[in-house]
Amino acid sequence: MLRLSLLNLWDSKRKLVLGLAAMPVVAVPLLCWLVFWGVSSAPIASATAARTYTTNFPLTENPISEGGKWINGATVGLDWSNVQTTPGLAFDVSGAGYNDGTALLAGSWGPDQTAQATVRCKNPSSGIYQEVELRLRSSLSAHVATGYEINARCLRGDPASYLYIVRWNGALGNFTTLAGGAGAQYGVTDGDVLKASIIGDVITVYVNGVELVTATDTVYAAGSPGMGFDLANSTAYSDFGFTSFMASDGATTDTTPPSVPANLSAKVISSSEIDLTWSPSTDNVAVAGYQVFRNNNQFATTNSASFADKTAIPGVPYTYAVAAFDAAGNVSAQSSPVVAETSFDADITPPSVPTNLRSSNVTSTTLTVAWSASTDNVAVAGYKVFRDGIQVATTAATSYTDTGLVPSTIYVYTVAAYDTSNNVSAQSQQLIVTTTSAAVTPPSLVQVNQNQISSGASTSVTFNTPTLAGNTIVVYVIWSNAGSISVTDSRGDTFANVSAPVSWGNGYSAQIFYAPKIVGGTDTVTATFRTSVATFGVVYVHEYAGISAINPIDVTTSASGSSASLNSGTATTTSANDLIFGAGVSDYIVTAAGSGFISRDLAYGNITEDKIAGSVGSYAATATHNGQMWGMQMVAFRAAK
């Protein structure tokens, strides 16, 4: 696929060439010589040399510096992590979230940039989110990161792999996806060379020299190249990262011309039109466009692998050839020529415009577009399908199934008909379709256990079976004083409270804690009281699968009182498929879970319960008891996507 990434000089030349089409053919050679003097087999000279930087990470540094050549995410940006190095490897230990390890090259860099790195990924796994990143035109300041990030998952060949171009917009987690996709054809693996360039406003990504993704964006015109990493559900830092990195700016060092265009063909469309098509050329940086020659004279340029000559004279044979050029002005040799000639009786009538566009079978990644058949004075040959203004398919049928789409995304479709003479109709009216959200599996309980003490400074409970890495532990603690507590486990997981303790009864306390993305294995959870309890200390531990590891808490609420029923009060969720977890304590015995809830533990006269909230709405945790005083808490955990 070809993309235009010309300098302003080329833009002005292209506009001038458009005016040549209306001139007699005999006048074209001289004017073309004047217009295209900058496009030759030699590179355009530049007043400044390109800046380059290459490293194989020879030092052990945290963060990477290499003599002040780098700035880092935590050191400068504060909200991100730093990149570390050991001899022969750069990596990051940030874990889950958007605080990716980030390092940018210091100093001033030109706007046209290339970054390239060799990937280390010794133990790829679908359960480990090993993501490598290149950065272009990027900058860091306190709590602000801008620029372009190219991220690839180290799982090439697996449907869960991905490759995306995103734009950082400032604050942590504020980014916009520009292009890319998920699937077996994306991603990287050990030893792959990941390369990204930005020339003008065109960003292009290559893996092992093969172009995979491109995007156009004009938001950022300056910044530095760099790198980054994200590693979730693993501590395998020594087996993951980059083993080499290089960056350059400007195109002045590019002296390699694109490959010669191949498979040039000419098709007579009408008495005055001959359409040319050819296979796209390749280039070490990027192909900028093509020069079109007629009868050995250059008379047009185009940025796509096709051109329509609408100035042909019937009965006159024309010899065509094509050459490719890049942004540095390198020009390939001309293609093998083809000869074509129009006649006076050519079919010049296009088919009717397709009508009645409609969609069906819309999912998060696929949909079907259908339309009513066009008519033609000779015969309709097929249809061209456009998504967001770009042709994505041709088909002889009156429907097309589009795949590889992004969930919860708006797409605009149009269709044009063409006949056996390649006359093409105008495009149809637009059909706007939104893909559904990505399928989400609701969280589910894996196991639960509990323990109670009557006195002491801590209470512990061991899960009945080893926990699974990546799951979430939810802990409910009740104790007979008002002092604070802390929760730890034998696996080193980090626990946080979902809200302040609830005070109930005669100065007693209750509180919920959680640890996301746990290490996994045989695990004992311990609640430690700042002030030893003299009456009771109770701990309930739950292991859940399917809770989001990133920002898992949606909403929470709590209450206490004296009545026949327990009620946490309501809170409105913002995500579908939330796990609504309720925990209640009674001065006597809790008798039943609230409506719609499943009782998970009623030991010692208290309760933990849960249910899945299939849709966004207001929810409260409730229960009944045969006592008087009570406390009730509710927390909604987001489902993992």
N, C-alpha and C positions, 0 to 999 in steps of 0.2 A: 504494500500500500504506500502511496506517495503522499508526501506532505510538503506544502510550500513553506519555506523558511528563509526567504530572501532578505537581503539588506535593503535599506531605503533606496540605494542606487539602483538595485534591480527592480524595485517597485516602479520607479519613474520610467525605466526602460520598457517595462512591460506595458505601461499605459500608452507609451508612444507607439509600441508595436500594434496595439489594437487599432490605431488609426491607419495602419498600413493596409488593412484588409480591403478597404474601399478603393485603393489606388490600383492602377494598371500594373500587371505583373512585371512589365519591363522596368518600372521605377523601383521595384523592391530591392534588387541587389545593392545599389548604392546606399539607400537609406538604411538597409540592414547593417551594412558595414559601419555606418556612423553610429547606429544605436547600440550595436553589440560589440563595440571595440573592447569592452571590459571582460568579455567572455571568450576565453581562448584556452588553448591547452596548457598554458602556464598560469600559476596562481597570481592573484592580485597582490601587489606589494602593499605593505603596511608600515606605518611610521613607528609602531611599537611592537615589541616582541611579545609572544604569548607567554603567560606566566604558568609554570608547571610545578607540581610537587609530587614526589613519589616516596613511599616508605614501605618497608617490610616489618615495621614495629620491632626494632632491635632492643628496646629497653623494657624494664619492668617499672611501670608508672601508674599511679592512681591519684589524680586523673592523668590522661595522656597529655604531654606537653611537647616533647621532642624539641627542647630548646625554645619554648615560647611560640611554637608554630600553631598551637591549637587553643581554642577556648571551649569550655565545657558547660553542659546543661545545668548541673547543680551549682557549679562555681559562679557562673554568670547569670544563667536563667533562673536559678533557685528552685523552680518547680519540677525540673527534669533531673535525670541522673547523669553521672559522669561516665565517660568511656575509660576503661582501664586497658593496660597492655601487659603482656608477658612476652618474652622474646619470640617473635614470629606470630603473634596473635593479638588482635584487638577485640574486646568483648565488653559486656555490660551485665550487671547483676541486679537490675531494677525490679524484675519480676513483673506481675500483672499490672494493668492500668495504662494510662496514657503518658506516664512520666518516663518515657523511653530514654535510655542512655543516648546522649547527643554530644557530638564534638564537631566544631566547625573550624576550618582553617582561618587563621588570623590574617589581618591585612586587607588590602583593597584588591578585589578581583573584578575582571571585566565581566560584562553581562552574558556573553556567550561562553557557556561552561560545559565541561565534560568531567564526570566522576566515574571511576571504575574500580572494582574490588574483586578479589578472589574469595570465595565462600568456603568456610569450614563448617561442616555439619555432619559429624561422624555418626550420630545416633538419632536420625529423624524419627518422629513418632507422632501419630495423630493426637495423642494426649499432651504433647509438648508444643507450645506455640513459639517455635524458634523463628523469629522474624529478623531479617537483615534489612538495612535501610541505607540509601544514598540520599544526599541532600544537595540541592542546587539553589542559588540565589537566596540563601538563608541568613538570618541574623538572630542574635540572642541578646536580650536585656532582662532586667529583673521582671519576672512573671510574664514575659512576652517572648514568643518565638514566631517568626514569620519565614516564609519561603516555601519551597517545594520539596516534598519527600516522596521517594520511590521505595515502597516496601514490598518484600517478597517473603513468603513463608517457605521454610526449608522442608518441603514435602512434595517436590515435583513428582508428577505421575499419579498423585492421589487426588480424588475429587475435592478434598478439603484444602488443597493448596490454593494460593492466590498471588496476584501481582497487581498493585494499585499505584496510581499517581494521585497524591493528595496535596492540598495547599494548606499550610498552617496559617491561621488567621490571627494569632495573638496569644490568648490565654490558654492554659493547659486544657486539653480536650477539645479546643475549638478548631476544627479542621473541616475542609470540604473535599469530597472525593471528586476528582476530575475525570478519571478514566481507569480502566482495568477490569479485572474480573476474577472469578474463582473457578477452579476446575483443574483437571489433570494436566492440561497444556500449560498451566501457569506455575509459578513458584520456581525454586532453585534447589540444588542438591550439592553435596560435597564436591569441591573442585570447580564448580561453575564460575564463570566470569560474568558478573552483573555490571552493566554499563548503562549510564543515563547521560543524556545531553540536553541542553536547552539552547537553541539557536533562534534568535528573535523571540517570538512568542510560542514556539513549538517545542514541546518536551517529548523526547523519544527514549524508549527503554529497550535494551537488548540483553539477551542471555546467550552467551557463547556466540556472539556476533549475529544472532537472529533477532530481527525486530519483532517485538511482541505487543507493545502498547505505545500509544501516542496520545497527546492531549495538547490543546491550545489554550493559553491563559495569558492575560496581560496585566495582572494585578501587581506583580513584583518585577522591577526592572534591574535590581542590583542586589548584591549579597554575596555570600561565600559558599563554596562547595563544602561538603562534609559527609559524615556518616552517622549511623545510629543502630541500636539494637533493642529488641524486646524479647524476653525469655520468660514464659509463663509455665507453671506446673513442673519446674525442673530446677536443679542446681548444677546441671552439666555444663558449667561455664568453660571448662578446659576443652570441650569438644565442639564449641560453637562460636562463630564470629567471623572476622575477616583475617586472612593471612597476608594480604597486601592491599595497598590503596594507592591510587594516583588521581590527580585532578589537574585540569588545565583550563585556561580561559582563552577566548578568541579563536579564530579559525586560521590564523596566519601560518601555523605550522602544518596545515593540511595541504599536501601536494599530490594526493592520490585522486585521480579522476574516478567518477562512477563507472560501473560496468557498462558495456555497450548494450543498448536496448535490443531485445531479441523478439522474434516472432511478429515482426511488423506485418500487418495485413491492411488492405484497403477494400472498402465496400461502397459500391455506388448506391447512393440513397435517392437521388433525383437527377434531373438533367443538369443541375448546377451544384450538387453536393456530393463529395466523396468523404466518407468517414474513415479515419485511421485509428487503429488500436495496436498496442504492443505490450509485451511483458515488462513490468516495472524493473528498472535498474536498481542496483545496490551500491552503497558507498560506505567508506570507513567511518564517516560522520553522519551525513544525511544527504539524500538527493534533493536538490532544490527545484528542479524543473527540467524541461526538455526543449531543445531547439528543433523546429520542424523545417525540413528542406523540401522544396519543390523544384524539379528540373535543375538541381545542383545549387539553387539559391535559397538561403535562409529567409523565410518570410513570416514566421510566427514563433512564439514560445507558448508553453502550457505547463501547468503544474500537475497535471494528471496524465495517466498513460493512455490518452486518447486525444484526438483532435478532429474537428469537423471543418473541412475545406468547403466553404459555401460559395466560392468564386470560380468554380470550374466552368469551362465552356464546352458545350456538347460537341462530341466528335474529336476533341483534342486529347491525345494521350498525355498523361502526367507521370513523372517518376518522382517517388517520394522516398525520403530517408529521415531518420531521427537520431539525435545525439543527446546525451544526458549531461547535466551540469550540476555542481554543488555550490554551497554558499561561499566557498573560497574562490570560485571562478574556474575550477578545474572542469574541463569538458572532455567527454569520452569521444572515441572514434564514432563515425556514423554507422548506423545499422545497415544491414543488407537492404538494397532498394526494392521497392515494389512499383508496379505500373498499373494504372487504372484509367479508364476513359468512360465518360458519361454519354448517354444518348438522348435524343429528343423525346422519346416516349416513355421515360422512366416514371415509375409510380412515385408521386410526390404527396399523396394524400395520407395524413396520419389517421390512425383509428380514433374512435370517439373516446372521450375521457371516461375512465372507470367511475362508477357511481355506487351509492349505497354501501359505503365501507362500514363494517361492523366487526366487533371483537367477540371472542368466545374462548372458553377453556383458559381463563386468566389465572395464573398461579404466581408465586413469588419470583420465578425465573423464566417462565415461558408464557406465551399467549398465541392465539390464532387470529389472523386478520383475513376477512373474506370480503368480496365485492361482486357486483353484478358485471357480467361479461360486456366487453366493448364490441363494437362493430367496425368493419373496414370495407373499403371498396374492392379490395382483393382478398386479404385474409389476415386475421390477427395472429401473430406469431407467439406472443407472450406478454408478460407484464414485468415491469420493474418496480420493486418494493423499496420504499424509502423510509428510514427511521431517523427522526430528528434531522431531516434534510440530507441524509447520506444514504446512498443506495446500499442495501444490505443483501438483496437477492434478486434473481430473475426466476420466473416460473411460468410454465404453460398453463397452470391451473388458475382458478379464480379464488385461491386462498393460499395463505402462507403461514407456517408456524415458526415464530421467532423464539430462539432459545438463548441461554446465557445472559439473561437480563438480571438486573439488580432489584432486590425486594423493595417495596414501598417507593417506587420511582415512577415518575410521569414520563411517558413516551408519546411522540407525535408521529403518526404514520400517514403516508400518502402513497398512491399507486399511479403509474403511467403505463399505457398500453403501447406496444410497438408491432409493426407489421413485417411481412417477409422482405420488404425493401428497407427495413430499419427506420421507417418513419415513426416518430415517437409522439404520442399525444401529450397534451399538458397534464400536469399532475392533478390528481383528484383533490377534492376537499379534504381537509385534515380530519383524522380520527385520533382523539386523545384517549389514551388508556393508561391506567395506573396499576402496576403490579401489586399483588397482595404482600402483606408483611411476611417475613421469614417465619417458617414453622418453628414453634417453640414447644418443647416438651416440659410440662409443668414439673416443679420439684416433687420429690417423693421421699418418704421416710425410709431410712435404711435400718436403724436400730435405736433403742433407747435403754437407759439404765439409770439407777438412782442410789443414793445413800443418805443416811441421817445420823447425826451425832447429837448427844444431849449436852455435851460440854467440850471445850477445847478451842484451839486457834485455827483449825482447818479441818476440812472434810474432803475425802477423795472418793472417786468412783472410776472403775475400769470398764471400758466397753467390752461386751461379751465376745465380739469377734474383731479382728483387725480392721481399722478404718481404711477407706480407699482414698488415695491421693487425689486432690482436686475437689473433694466434697467439702461440706460446711458443717461445723459443729455448733449447735445452739444449746446454751446452758441456762437453766433457771435455778436461781439460788434464793432460799428463804432463810432468815436468821433472826434471832431473838434480841437484837439490839439495833441501835441506829448508826453504828459505825460503818465506815466504808469497807469494801472487800476488793480483792483482785482474783482473777482466774488465770491459771496456767495449765499446761499439760506436759506429758513426758516426751512429746515429739517436738517441742520448741515452737509450736504454733502461737500466733499472736491473737489475743482475744480483746475485743472492744465491747463496751456496753452499748445497748441500743438507745438508752435514755437514763435519766436519773433514777435512783431507787424509789419504789413506792412505799410510803409509810402507811401501815395499817394496824388495826388493833391497838394494843397498849404499847405503842412505840416500837413495833416490830418493822422489819424491812423485807423487801423482795425486789429482785432485779434480774434482767435478761442480758446475757452476753452472747457473742458469736465470734467464730474464727473462720474466715473464708479461705478457700483453696488450701486445705490442710495438706501436710506432708504425707500422712497416711501411715498405717502400721498399728501394731499393738499400742494402745494409748490409755493413759490414766489421766483424768482431769481432776484438778485440785482447786477448791475455793478456799482462800486464806482470808481470815477475818482480822481486821486491824485491832479490834477488841474481842477477846475470847468470849464465846457464847456460854451462857450458864444454863440455858433451857433447851434450845434446839438449833441445829444448823442443817439444812436440807439442800441437796444438790441433785438436779435432774439433768442428764446429758442426752442429747439427740444428735444422730448423724443423718444429714439430708444430702441427697444427690440432686443436681439440677438447679441449684441456687447460683445466681450470677456472681462471679468473682470480682466484677468491677461495679462499684457503687451498688452493693446488694440491698441496702435498706431503702425501701420506697417511702413508707410512712409508719408512724408509731403513735400510740396513745395509751393512757393508763388512768386508773381511778381507784378509789377505795371508798368504803361506806359501811352501813349497817342496814341490811335488808335481807330478804329471802333469796335474792338472785344477785349474781355477780355480773357487772357490765363495765367494760373498759372505756366506754364512750366511742364515738364513731370517728373515723378518719377516711379521707377519700384517696384512693389509689390513683396512680398515673400510668400504670402498666398492666397489661392483661396477663393472666396466668400467674399472678402473685401467689406465694404461699402465705396464707394468713395464719400466723402462729399465736395462740393464746395461752396464757399462763395465769392461774388463779390460786389464791390461798384462802383458807377458811379457818375461823377459830374453832370449828368442829370438824365436819366432814363434807366435802364436795360430793354431791350425789350424781350429777350427770353433766355432760358437755352441752353447750348451747346448740341451738338449731343449726343444722348443716355442718357442724364440726364433728370430727372424729376424735374420740378420747384416746390420747397416746399414753398417759400415765396417771393413775389415781392413787399412787402409793402415798401413805402417811396422811391421807385425808385431803390432799390438794389435787390440782389437775394441770396437765399440759394437753393441749388440743391443737388441731389444725384443720384447714380446708383450703381448697384451691379456688381463687377468685378468677373465674374465666373471663371476666370483663372488668373494665374500669368502673369504679363506683365507690359508695360509702360502705364501710364494714366496721363491725364491732365484735369483740370476743365476749361471749356470754357463757354462763353456767349457772347451776342451781346448787344450793347447799342447805343443810339443816341446822346451821349455826346462825350467828348474827353478824359479826364483824368479818370483813373480807377485803382483799385487794385483787385487782385484775389488770393485766397488761396485754396489749396486742401489738404485734409488729408484722408488717407486710414485707416479705423478702421477694425481690425481683427474680424472675426465672432467667436462667442462662439461655443465650441465643446461639 
